[in-house]
Amino acid sequence: TRGRALRNAMAVSFFLGFLPPALLGLWLKNNHWLWGSMLLFMMMRAATLARANRVLAQREG
């Protein structure tokens, strides 16, 4: 369903786009990495939602 696709897109964006650079930023005590992780998260979120939209549109016909 669409809810499942949204959940999966959010999980991928968080675990691949936000978490690694955010943890690196915390470890380095560098605020720029935290802002970069937020930017990367938003970019990943847009990409995963665009892909989910294409896949769902193809399934529905």
KAURDA-V218606 format. One record per helix or strand of 2 or more residues. SS is the DSSP state (hx for helix, st for strand). FROM is the first residue (numbers start at 0). TO is the last residue. If there is no record, write none. Layout:
ss:from:to
SS:FROM:TO
SS:FROM:TO
This chain:
ss:from:to
hx:1:27
hx:30:59
